[in-house]
Amino acid sequence: MPENKTTRTDASVEEFLASVPEPRQSDARELNTLLTELAGCEPAMWGPSIVGFGERHLVYESGRELDWFDIGYSPRKQSLTLYVGEGFDGYDELLARLGPHRTAVSCLYLKRLADVDREALAELLSRSIAASRSA
């Protein structure tokens, strides 16, 4: 089986965030503070550009196994990419309240935090963490 390319590293989250250009850096720092509080744990780097919180071992029906985070984000050039679960109770309603966003499989894309409903975002992230930890 191929090895997972995105694994937890010992790289510094702070150094990574300091390297992100503004205005994306401010959003990433705000998101980092929120996720640290919601997840109840310190962030870690996963690969060169993903900040993850928590850790779990996944085994797929195919037999593929990997270690992954409970929730994470990456401050990419085009958008903030949040790695969240989907399909949990209230997911669609929270997305409807969130404001401008795009989604793809387990990814939520935001242009700027200033454009979204912070209460809906916090609830969405909190429920995603809970769903991830109960799976």
CORRADA-V770157 format. One record per pair of residues at least 24 apart in sequence whose C-alpha atoms are under 7 Angstrom apart, sorted by the first residue. I is the first residue (numbers start at 1). J is the second residue. D is the distance in Angstrom with one decimal. If there is no record, write none. Layout:
BEGIN
i=(I:I)
j=(J:J)
d=(D:D)
END
This chain:
BEGIN
i=(4:6:6:7:7:8:8:8:8:9:9:9:10:11:12:13:13:13:13:24:27:27:28:38:39:49:50:70:70:70:71:79:79:79:80:80:80:81:81:81:81:82:82:82:83:83:84:84:85:85:88:91:94:94)
j=(66:46:47:46:47:44:45:46:47:45:46:47:45:45:45:43:44:45:51:75:112:113:75:126:129:74:74:129:132:133:129:109:110:111:109:110:111:107:108:109:110:107:108:109:107:108:108:128:128:132:131:124:120:124)
d=(6.7:5.9:4.9:5.1:5.5:6.9:5.8:4.2:6.3:5.5:5.7:6.4:6.9:6.0:6.9:7.0:6.2:5.9:7.0:6.4:7.0:6.1:6.0:6.0:6.7:6.0:4.7:5.9:5.6:6.8:6.2:5.9:5.4:4.6:5.6:5.1:6.2:6.4:5.8:4.8:6.7:5.6:5.0:6.3:4.8:6.5:6.9:5.9:5.2:6.7:6.6:6.8:5.7:6.1)
END
